[in-house]
Amino acid sequence: MNFYAFIIAGLFVPCFSILAAPPIPNILIFMADDMGIGDSSAYLKVNLSKETEPVSKTLKTPNIEKFAKQGMIFTDAHAPASMCSSTRYSLLTGRLAHRSYLKKQGWLPHGPNRSMIQRDLVTLPEMLQQNDYFTGAVGKYHVGMDFDDGHGKPADEFDYKDVDFTKKILDGPTHHGFDEFFGIPGNTEDSLDTEPRVFIRNDSWTFTEREKMRWTGIQHRSGQILSAPDWNLSQIGPSLLKEGIEFIEKASLKTKPFFLYYVPAANHFQRNSNGDYAVPESIDNQPVKGASRYTDGTKGGDREDMVIENDLAFGSLLKKIRETDDPRNPGKKIIDNTLIIFTSDNGPNVGDNLGVNQESGGLRGKKAKLWEGGHRVPFILFWKNKIESNSINRNLFSLTDLYATIAKIIGYNLKPTEALDSLDSYKYWKDPERTDSRPRYFFCHLGPPYENDAIAIRQGSKKVIVKGGLAQPWTENGSKGSANASVFYDLKKNFYETVDFTKNNPQSETMVNRLLKIHNQGYSRELNLTSDKNLILDDGWHNLRNDISGSIGFEFKINKNQTVTHLGMWDDHDREIPVRDARGIPTEFSSDQPSRTGNKPRSISGDHKIRLWEIKNSDFKEIGAVQINSKTQGELEGEFRYLRLNQPINLSKELIYGLTMSTSTGDGDHFHDDVAFDGLSPVINPTVTVIKSLIFKNEFPNQILSIPSFADLDSNYSLYRLPVGPTLRFR
């Protein structure tokens, strides 16, 4: 081979490899509403645990069953919450379900609901948009929307009498990463839910003439629900399917991958004047009404017919994907490179609240409960030639993990502020023989014996239900911001959660303490941060405060010996104000928000002493200090000001340190509260471990206290937290 031939050959091979490499996959997530494991024959004769008998009776769902034989069935997959809104929030944001403003329960209450997702929070569809995906959502959104009241403000009347239907939606799916949306804002029970019965397309109502709308509703909602003239509850499913198919057709004309988030309203209750459900006669020319059958031959009722509606809709979407050419893969069909997921947003909406249920696959409990039947859900995965077909995966998995796992699949590296609780599980999808020992967390239990904001922890076969009062510290009779176990189950020894194994189980304490840490620090995944000279890398979104006179700060330790060259403080933007009272109980109208960006205008108004302390046996010894004020403001870097120390200070990894900043009530210089309501926590240098936040009132720390909140809370409330005020810089 001559020289030129060698060069050409060398260039040709990698180019050919690049051209031959399969493109990143399309993604379809089909998430049914209130569907349990026992609602699908995909799980018939499947053991949910190696220690239990196989599922013996289910509804017949031919399309889902056939799909499962081509894909991978998960026996231990979970919704992040036992109720709908919190699950959807968690799937879309990659955050734990209890981190939104919705802390009292897992579903949005009836009436106007602000968006659970702040505009600056990067969602799964936004991440996919940034990676050149065409994104669409079809169905029930149910994480809150802002409707225009005609004056550019969110409508807030309970029955939506103040909505201007001619105006665009102020905050909805298209503001959070979806190129297209068609569907409904939330539930459609005529006895409960007051959202207008009008479809939304993208950011606009599909019917705008208020004078032609009907007032509908039943029982105590009679005459309180605005409905389009042609509104028909039974046609929600067929209308959504039509839109889903049209989205796939539209996507097939593009040269970019697509993401379709398909979330039907079935089989949630649709209580109306004719019954609990509004069953269509057919969907896609296939009968629904009266079509449901169990695997033992018995006939189902209206609820089961709605499950069949989902099965048929899913089958129609699959058929469309199988038959449509892939524009990015000549000679192939779309299904040849599409990651398809079938799942549910929580357990079944019927059954025994306390006992085992056929609809949940024989698990204890149902929707709104923290027993397995409330959050263990069907999860079936397909990706041709990538995921083993006709296989079973027994690893623990949460829908929260979809964000990080999909990011891994498409080759995207998550930023430290994205998908903070989402665990990349791709290697456990590819090799189900691996064991995923990482814990998962599930939210919300309505009714005795636990509080509404209780949280369940699962790790392997071990399970702890944590008393309410951690997610919502003002819960009556709750833990006041601590994490306390209510019950400890071992599912390997007692699958049906009837025996408390709390005694002599130290693992329970370990699991609970980890929950306290990840809850307080604001994330549970590895952030993969690189070392930096600054202690605080990002200030987070916590509420602003200027209501304290004294010194606020935190205790910390380092994992390697380092030298401090500067002390400093966070400098708020001059136009920033708190979103709520510093010592009030937060609500959905006071969500945490990111700081204003830009270097100017930022200035220091008050006089602040930043002090570095060495702590031994609770005794504080000052080892360095600087004074920052309006005359000596220091060097501004981003949102922080720094002053160089007269002499560098060496810190040892063997010792504990404190960092404080003096502050005066109303001095004009805010700091970030040490506690998040629903915002992002600060990002800290990976060489630093924060121990707890603190305050002392006098010149010297004679008495260390917790930073005051709306009430006196448990001391654990301060662990792993810091107020964003004082900071430092390493060499």
C-alpha positions in Angstrom: 0.0 0.0 0.0 1.4 3.4 -1.0 1.4 6.4 1.3 -1.7 8.0 -0.2 -3.7 4.8 -0.2 -2.7 4.4 3.5 -4.0 7.9 4.3 -7.3 7.3 2.4 -7.8 4.0 4.1 -7.1 5.5 7.5 -9.7 8.3 6.9 -12.3 6.0 5.4 -12.6 3.5 8.2 -13.6 6.0 11.0 -15.9 8.0 8.7 -17.6 4.7 7.7 -18.0 3.8 11.4 -19.5 7.2 12.2 -22.0 6.9 9.3 -22.9 3.3 10.4 -23.4 4.2 14.0 -27.1 4.1 15.0 -28.6 7.5 15.8 -29.8 8.2 19.3 -33.2 6.7 19.9 -36.7 8.1 19.7 -38.4 7.8 23.1 -42.0 7.0 23.9 -43.2 7.0 27.5 -46.8 5.8 27.9 -47.9 6.3 31.6 -51.4 5.1 32.4 -53.4 6.6 35.3 -54.1 4.5 38.4 -53.2 1.2 36.9 -51.8 -1.6 39.1 -49.7 -4.6 38.3 -52.7 -6.9 38.4 -54.4 -4.8 35.8 -52.3 -6.3 33.0 -51.9 -9.9 31.8 -48.2 -9.0 31.0 -47.7 -9.9 34.7 -49.8 -13.1 34.7 -47.8 -16.0 36.3 -44.9 -13.6 37.1 -43.4 -13.8 40.6 -43.1 -10.3 42.0 -40.6 -11.7 44.4 -38.6 -15.0 44.3 -40.2 -15.7 47.7 -43.9 -15.4 46.5 -46.3 -17.2 44.4 -46.8 -15.9 40.8 -49.6 -13.5 40.0 -52.6 -15.8 39.4 -55.3 -13.5 38.0 -55.2 -10.3 36.0 -57.1 -8.4 33.4 -56.5 -9.5 29.8 -54.5 -6.8 28.0 -53.4 -8.3 24.7 -51.3 -5.4 23.4 -49.4 -4.8 26.6 -48.9 -8.6 27.0 -47.5 -9.0 23.5 -45.3 -6.0 24.1 -43.9 -7.5 27.3 -42.9 -10.6 25.5 -40.8 -8.5 23.2 -39.3 -6.5 26.0 -38.2 -6.5 29.6 -40.7 -6.7 32.6 -39.7 -5.1 35.9 -41.1 -6.7 39.1 -39.8 -4.0 41.5 -40.4 -0.7 39.6 -42.0 2.2 41.5 -43.8 5.4 41.0 -42.0 8.2 43.0 -45.3 8.8 44.9 -48.5 7.0 45.6 -50.4 9.8 43.9 -50.4 11.3 40.5 -49.2 14.9 40.6 -46.1 14.2 42.7 -45.2 11.3 40.4 -45.4 13.5 37.3 -43.3 16.2 38.9 -40.6 13.7 39.9 -40.5 12.0 36.4 -40.3 15.4 34.6 -37.7 17.0 37.0 -35.6 14.0 38.3 -36.2 15.3 41.8 -37.8 13.4 44.7 -41.5 13.7 44.7 -41.7 15.6 48.0 -39.3 18.4 46.9 -42.1 20.3 45.1 -44.4 22.8 46.9 -47.0 20.0 47.1 -46.1 18.6 50.5 -49.4 17.9 52.3 -50.4 15.2 49.8 -49.4 13.8 46.4 -52.1 15.3 44.2 -53.0 18.9 43.3 -56.1 20.0 45.2 -59.2 21.0 43.4 -59.3 24.5 42.0 -56.5 26.7 40.5 -53.0 25.3 41.0 -49.8 27.2 40.2 -47.1 25.3 38.3 -45.2 22.8 40.5 -42.2 23.3 38.2 -40.3 26.6 38.3 -39.4 28.0 34.9 -35.7 27.8 35.6 -35.8 24.1 36.6 -34.5 22.1 33.6 -37.0 19.3 32.9 -36.5 16.0 31.1 -38.1 17.3 27.9 -36.0 20.5 28.1 -32.8 18.4 28.4 -34.0 16.5 25.3 -34.8 19.7 23.4 -31.2 20.8 24.1 -30.1 17.6 22.5 -32.1 18.3 19.3 -35.2 16.2 20.1 -38.7 17.1 18.9 -40.7 16.8 22.0 -44.5 16.4 22.6 -46.9 15.7 25.4 -50.4 14.3 24.9 -52.8 13.8 27.8 -53.2 14.8 31.4 -50.5 17.2 32.5 -51.5 17.7 36.2 -48.4 19.5 37.6 -50.2 22.9 37.6 -50.8 25.6 35.0 -51.2 29.3 35.1 -54.2 30.6 33.1 -54.4 34.3 32.1 -57.1 36.3 34.0 -57.2 38.9 31.1 -54.6 41.2 32.7 -51.5 39.0 32.3 -51.9 37.6 35.8 -52.7 34.0 36.9 -56.4 33.3 37.3 -57.2 32.4 40.9 -60.9 32.0 41.3 -61.9 28.6 42.4 -64.4 28.0 39.6 -62.2 29.8 37.0 -64.7 32.5 36.3 -61.8 34.9 35.8 -60.1 32.9 33.0 -59.7 34.8 29.7 -59.9 31.9 27.2 -58.7 34.2 24.4 -55.3 34.6 26.1 -52.4 32.2 25.9 -51.5 30.0 28.9 -49.0 31.8 31.1 -47.3 28.6 32.3 -47.9 25.2 30.9 -46.2 22.2 29.1 -44.7 24.4 26.3 -42.9 26.5 28.9 -41.2 23.4 30.3 -39.7 21.7 27.3 -42.5 20.4 25.1 -42.6 21.7 21.6 -46.2 20.6 21.3 -48.9 19.7 23.8 -52.5 18.5 23.5 -54.6 17.6 26.5 -56.1 18.6 29.7 -54.7 20.4 32.7 -55.7 17.8 35.4 -58.4 15.4 36.6 -62.0 15.5 35.2 -64.2 14.3 38.0 -67.4 16.3 37.7 -68.0 16.0 41.5 -64.6 17.4 42.4 -62.4 19.0 39.8 -63.2 22.5 38.5 -60.6 22.9 35.7 -62.4 24.0 32.5 -63.5 21.1 30.3 -61.7 22.5 27.3 -58.8 20.9 25.5 -55.5 22.8 25.4 -53.3 22.8 22.3 -49.8 24.0 22.9 -50.3 27.2 24.9 -53.9 28.0 23.8 -57.4 26.9 24.6 -59.1 25.1 21.7 -62.4 26.8 22.4 -62.4 30.5 23.4 -66.0 31.8 23.3 -67.0 31.9 27.0 -70.6 32.9 26.2 -71.1 29.6 24.4 -69.7 27.5 27.1 -71.9 25.3 29.4 -71.8 25.3 33.2 -71.6 21.6 34.2 -70.7 19.6 37.3 -72.6 17.3 39.7 -73.2 17.2 43.5 -71.5 20.1 45.3 -69.8 21.1 42.0 -73.1 21.4 40.1 -73.1 24.4 37.8 -69.5 25.3 38.7 -67.5 23.8 35.8 -67.0 25.6 32.5 -67.2 23.2 29.6 -66.9 23.6 25.8 -70.2 23.0 23.9 -68.9 19.7 22.5 -67.2 18.5 25.6 -67.6 14.7 26.0 -65.9 12.9 28.9 -66.0 9.6 27.0 -64.1 11.0 24.1 -61.0 12.1 26.0 -59.1 8.9 25.2 -60.0 8.7 21.5 -59.1 12.4 21.1 -55.7 11.9 22.8 -54.9 8.8 20.7 -55.7 10.8 17.5 -53.2 13.5 18.6 -50.6 10.9 19.6 -50.7 9.3 16.1 -50.6 12.7 14.4 -47.5 13.6 16.5 -45.7 10.4 15.3 -46.6 11.3 11.7 -45.3 14.8 12.1 -42.1 13.4 13.8 -41.6 11.0 10.9 -41.1 14.0 8.6 -38.2 15.4 10.6 -34.6 14.4 10.7 -34.3 14.7 14.5 -35.3 12.1 17.1 -38.6 12.5 19.0 -39.8 12.2 22.6 -43.5 11.5 23.1 -44.8 11.7 26.7 -48.2 10.1 26.4 -50.2 10.3 29.6 -53.9 9.3 29.2 -56.6 10.2 31.8 -57.7 6.5 31.9 -58.3 4.8 34.2 -58.7 7.6 36.8 -62.2 8.1 38.2 -64.4 10.3 35.9 -67.4 10.6 38.3 -70.2 12.1 36.3 -74.0 12.0 36.2 -74.0 8.6 34.6 -71.5 6.8 36.9 -67.8 6.6 38.0 -66.4 6.3 34.4 -67.3 7.6 31.0 -66.5 4.6 28.8 -66.3 5.2 25.0 -68.0 2.7 22.7 -64.7 2.3 20.8 -61.2 3.7 20.3 -59.5 3.5 16.9 -62.4 1.4 15.6 -61.9 -1.2 18.3 -64.7 -1.9 21.0 -64.1 -0.7 24.5 -67.5 -0.6 26.2 -68.1 -4.1 27.7 -64.8 -5.5 26.2 -62.9 -6.2 29.4 -62.3 -9.7 30.6 -60.2 -11.3 33.3 -57.8 -14.1 32.7 -60.2 -16.5 34.4 -62.9 -15.6 31.9 -65.0 -13.3 34.2 -66.3 -10.0 32.8 -64.9 -6.7 34.0 -66.8 -3.5 34.7 -66.5 0.1 33.6 -63.1 0.6 35.3 -61.7 -2.5 33.6 -63.0 -1.2 30.3 -61.0 2.0 30.8 -57.9 -0.2 31.3 -58.7 -1.8 28.0 -59.0 1.7 26.4 -55.3 2.2 27.5 -54.3 -1.2 26.1 -55.9 -0.5 22.8 -54.4 3.0 22.6 -51.0 1.7 23.4 -51.4 -1.0 20.7 -52.4 1.7 18.1 -49.4 3.8 18.9 -47.1 0.7 18.6 -48.7 -0.2 15.3 -48.1 3.3 14.0 -44.4 3.1 15.0 -44.0 -0.3 13.5 -45.4 0.8 10.1 -43.8 4.2 9.8 -40.5 4.6 8.0 -37.6 6.1 10.0 -36.3 9.3 8.3 -33.0 9.0 10.1 -32.6 5.3 9.3 -33.2 4.6 5.6 -34.7 1.2 5.1 -35.8 0.9 8.8 -39.0 1.5 10.7 -39.3 3.9 13.6 -39.7 1.0 16.0 -36.2 -0.2 15.1 -34.7 2.6 17.1 -37.3 3.7 19.6 -37.0 3.3 23.4 -40.6 2.4 24.5 -41.7 2.4 28.1 -45.1 1.4 29.5 -45.9 2.3 33.1 -48.4 3.8 35.6 -48.3 6.9 37.8 -49.2 5.0 41.0 -51.0 1.9 42.2 -54.7 1.0 41.4 -57.5 3.4 42.5 -59.7 0.6 43.8 -59.4 -2.1 46.4 -58.8 -2.6 50.1 -56.9 0.4 51.7 -55.3 -1.9 54.3 -55.3 -5.3 52.7 -53.9 -7.1 49.6 -55.6 -6.5 46.2 -55.9 -8.3 43.0 -55.5 -5.0 41.0 -52.1 -4.4 42.6 -50.9 -7.9 41.8 -51.6 -9.2 45.3 -49.6 -6.5 47.0 -50.8 -4.7 50.1 -52.6 -1.4 49.7 -53.6 0.8 46.7 -53.3 4.3 45.4 -52.5 6.9 48.1 -50.8 4.3 50.4 -47.1 3.7 51.1 -47.5 0.0 51.2 -46.1 -1.6 48.0 -49.5 -1.7 46.3 -49.6 2.1 46.4 -46.4 2.7 44.4 -45.1 -0.5 42.9 -46.3 -0.3 39.3 -46.1 -2.0 36.0 -43.0 -1.1 34.1 -42.1 -2.7 30.7 -39.2 -1.6 28.6 -38.4 -2.2 24.9 -35.5 -1.1 22.8 -34.7 -3.4 19.9 -31.3 -5.1 20.0 -30.4 -3.1 23.1 -32.7 -4.5 25.8 -33.1 -8.3 26.2 -36.5 -9.4 25.0 -38.9 -11.6 27.0 -36.9 -11.1 30.1 -37.5 -10.1 33.7 -35.6 -7.5 35.7 -35.9 -7.7 39.5 -33.9 -4.6 40.3 -35.3 -1.8 42.3 -36.2 1.2 40.1 -38.1 4.5 40.3 -39.6 6.6 37.6 -37.5 9.4 39.1 -34.5 7.6 37.5 -35.7 8.0 33.9 -34.2 11.4 33.6 -30.6 10.4 34.4 -30.9 7.0 32.6 -32.1 8.7 29.4 -29.4 11.3 29.7 -26.9 8.4 29.8 -28.4 6.7 26.8 -28.1 9.8 24.6 -24.6 10.7 25.9 -25.6 13.8 27.8 -23.6 14.8 31.0 -26.0 16.1 33.6 -25.2 19.5 35.1 -24.9 19.8 38.9 -28.3 21.5 39.0 -30.2 18.9 36.9 -32.1 15.8 37.9 -30.7 15.9 41.4 -32.3 12.7 42.6 -32.3 10.7 39.4 -30.1 7.6 39.4 -28.6 6.4 36.1 -29.8 2.8 35.9 -28.9 2.0 32.3 -26.3 -0.7 33.2 -29.0 -2.5 35.3 -31.3 -2.4 32.2 -28.6 -3.9 30.0 -27.6 -6.5 32.6 -30.5 -7.4 34.9 -28.2 -9.9 36.7 -26.4 -7.0 38.3 -27.7 -5.9 41.7 -28.8 -2.3 42.2 -28.3 -1.8 46.0 -29.0 2.0 45.9 -32.0 3.2 48.1 -35.1 4.8 46.6 -37.7 7.1 48.2 -41.5 7.3 47.8 -43.9 10.0 49.0 -47.4 10.3 50.5 -49.8 8.2 52.5 -53.4 9.4 53.0 -55.2 8.0 56.0 -54.1 6.1 59.1 -51.7 4.9 60.4 -49.3 7.4 58.8 -49.2 11.1 58.2 -50.0 12.5 54.7 -46.4 13.5 54.1 -44.8 10.2 55.2 -42.0 8.9 53.1 -41.1 5.3 52.4 -37.5 4.1 51.9 -36.6 0.9 50.0 -33.2 -0.6 49.8 -33.0 -4.2 48.6 -35.7 -6.1 50.5 -35.6 -3.7 53.4 -38.3 -1.0 53.8 -38.8 1.8 56.3 -41.8 4.2 56.5 -40.7 7.5 57.9 -43.0 9.5 60.1 -44.5 12.7 58.6 -42.9 16.0 59.4 -39.7 15.8 57.4 -41.2 16.8 54.0 -43.6 19.2 55.7 -42.1 20.2 59.1 -45.4 21.9 60.2 -47.3 18.6 59.9 -49.4 18.1 63.1 -47.9 15.6 65.4 -45.0 15.2 63.0 -41.2 15.0 63.5 -40.7 18.7 63.2 -38.0 18.5 60.5 -36.3 15.3 61.7 -36.5 11.8 60.2 -38.0 9.1 62.5 -38.9 5.6 61.5 -42.5 4.5 62.0 -42.1 0.9 60.9 -39.5 -1.4 59.4 -40.4 -4.2 56.9 -38.3 -6.9 55.5 -40.0 -7.9 52.2 -37.9 -11.0 51.9 -39.3 -12.3 55.2 -42.8 -10.8 55.0 -43.7 -9.7 51.5 -47.2 -8.4 52.5 -46.0 -5.9 55.0 -47.8 -7.2 58.1 -44.8 -7.7 60.4 -42.8 -4.9 61.9 -39.1 -5.9 62.1 -38.0 -2.7 63.8 -36.4 -4.4 66.8 -32.7 -5.3 66.4 -32.5 -3.9 62.9 -29.7 -1.3 62.9 -30.1 -1.0 59.1 -33.3 1.0 59.7 -31.4 3.8 61.5 -28.8 3.9 58.7 -31.5 4.2 56.0 -33.4 6.9 57.9 -30.2 8.9 58.5 -29.4 8.8 54.8 -32.8 10.1 54.0 -32.3 13.0 56.4 -29.0 13.8 54.8 -30.2 13.7 51.1 -33.3 15.6 52.0 -31.5 18.4 53.8 -28.6 18.7 51.3 -31.0 18.8 48.4 -29.8 15.9 46.2 -29.2 12.2 46.3 -27.2 11.4 43.1 -23.5 11.8 42.7 -23.0 15.3 41.2 -19.5 14.5 39.8 -18.2 17.9 40.7 -14.6 18.9 40.1 -12.5 20.6 42.7 -12.7 24.4 42.7 -11.1 27.2 44.6 -14.4 28.5 46.0 -16.4 26.8 48.8 -19.8 27.7 47.4 -20.0 26.9 43.6 -23.7 27.9 43.1 -25.8 29.9 45.5 -29.0 27.9 44.9 -32.6 29.1 45.1 -33.4 29.4 48.8 -35.6 32.3 50.0 -33.8 35.6 50.9 -33.7 36.8 54.5 -32.6 40.0 56.3 -34.5 39.5 59.6 -31.7 38.4 61.9 -29.2 40.3 64.1 -26.2 38.1 65.0 -23.9 35.9 63.2 -25.1 33.2 60.8 -23.0 30.4 59.3 -22.2 26.7 59.4 -19.8 24.1 60.6 -17.8 22.1 58.1 -14.9 19.8 57.5 -12.7 19.0 54.6 -11.5 15.8 53.1 -8.0 16.9 52.3 -5.6 19.5 53.8 -6.1 22.9 52.2 -5.1 26.5 52.5 -7.6 29.4 52.7 -6.6 32.6 51.0 -9.8 34.7 51.0 -13.0 35.1 53.1 -16.1 36.5 51.6 -19.9 36.8 51.4 -22.8 36.5 49.0 -23.9 39.8 47.5 -27.5 40.0 46.6 -28.7 41.8 43.4 -29.9 45.2 44.5 -33.3 44.6 43.1 -33.8 41.2 44.8 -36.5 40.7 47.4 -37.7 37.7 49.4 -40.5 35.7 47.9 -42.2 35.1 51.3 -41.9 36.1 54.9 -38.7 34.7 56.4 -40.6 33.1 59.3 -43.8 32.2 57.7 -45.1 28.8 56.5 -44.5 28.7 52.7 -47.2 28.0 50.1 -47.6 27.3 46.4 -47.7 31.1 45.9 -44.2 31.5 47.3 -42.0 29.0 45.5 -38.3 29.4 45.7 -36.8 31.2 42.7 -33.2 31.6 41.4 -31.3 34.8 42.1 -31.1 37.5 39.5 -28.1 37.1 37.3 -25.4 39.6 36.2 -22.6 41.4 38.1 -24.4 44.7 38.4 -26.0 46.3 40.2 -24.6 44.5 43.3 -23.4 46.4 46.3 -22.9 46.0 50.1 -24.9 48.2 52.4 -24.1 47.0 55.9 -21.1 46.1 57.9 -20.2 42.4 58.0 -17.5 40.5 59.8 -16.6 37.2 58.2 -14.9 34.9 60.6 -13.2 31.5 60.2 -13.2 29.3 63.4 -11.5 26.2 64.5 -13.8 24.0 66.6 -12.6 21.6 69.3 -15.0 20.1 71.8 -17.6 22.7 71.0 -15.2 25.5 71.7 -14.7 28.1 68.9 -11.3 29.7 68.3 -11.1 32.5 65.7 -8.3 31.8 63.2 -9.1 34.4 60.6 -11.4 37.3 59.8 -12.2 40.1 57.3 -14.5 43.1 57.4 -16.7 43.8 54.4 -18.8 46.9 54.2 -19.8 49.7 51.7 -16.3 51.1 51.7 -14.4 47.8 51.6 -16.5 45.6 49.3 -13.8 43.3 48.1 -13.4 41.6 44.7 -16.7 40.6 43.0 -16.7 37.2 41.4 -20.1 36.1 40.1 -22.4 36.7 43.0 -19.8 36.6 45.8 -17.3 39.1 47.1 -13.9 38.1 48.5 -11.2 39.8 50.6 -7.7 38.4 50.8 -6.5 37.4 54.3 -3.4 39.0 55.6 -1.9 35.5 56.0 -3.1 32.3 54.4 -4.6 29.8 56.8 -3.9 26.1 56.6 -6.8 23.8 57.3 -6.5 20.2 58.4 -8.8 17.4 57.3 -8.6 16.1 60.9 -10.4 19.1 62.4 -13.9 20.8 62.3 -14.3 24.4 61.3 -16.9 27.1 61.4 -17.6 30.0 59.0 -19.9 32.9 60.1 -21.0 36.3 58.9 -22.4 39.1 61.1 -25.7 40.5 59.9 -28.2 43.1 61.2 -32.0 43.1 60.7 -32.9 45.3 57.8 -29.3 46.3 56.9 -30.1 45.8 53.2 -27.9 42.8 52.6 -29.8 39.6 52.3 -28.6 36.0 52.7 -30.1 32.8 51.5 -32.1 30.9 54.1 -30.4 27.6 55.0 -33.6 25.6 54.2 -35.2 25.1 50.8 -39.0 25.0 50.4 -39.1 23.7 46.8 -36.0 25.3 45.3 -32.5 24.1 44.6 -29.9 23.9 47.3 -26.5 25.5 47.0 -23.8 23.5 45.2 -20.8 23.0 47.5 -17.1 22.3 46.7 -16.7 18.5 46.7 -13.8 18.7 49.1 -16.1 20.2 51.8 -18.7 18.5 54.0 -21.2 20.7 55.6 -22.1 19.6 59.1 -24.9 22.0 60.1 -26.1 25.6 59.9 -25.9 27.8 63.0 -26.4 31.2 64.5 -25.1 33.0 67.6 -26.4 36.3 68.8 -23.4 37.8 70.6 -19.9 38.8 69.5 -18.6 35.3 70.3 -20.3 31.9 70.0 -21.1 31.4 73.7 -24.5 29.8 72.7 -25.0 28.1 69.4 -28.5 28.0 68.1 -30.4 26.9 65.0 -31.3 29.6 62.5 -34.9 30.5 63.4 -37.7 29.3 61.2 -41.5 29.5 61.5 -41.3 27.5 64.8 -38.8 25.8 67.1 -38.0 22.6 65.2 -35.9 19.5 65.9 -32.1 20.1 65.9 -31.8 17.6 63.0 -33.5 20.2 60.8 -30.2 22.1 60.7 -28.0 19.2 59.7 -26.2 19.2 56.3 -27.5 22.7 55.6 -25.8 26.1 55.3 -27.1 29.7 54.8 -25.6 31.3 51.7 -23.9 34.3 53.3 -20.3 33.7 54.3 -18.0 31.8 52.0 -14.2 31.3 51.5 -11.7 30.6 48.7 -9.0 28.0 48.8 -5.6 28.4 47.2 
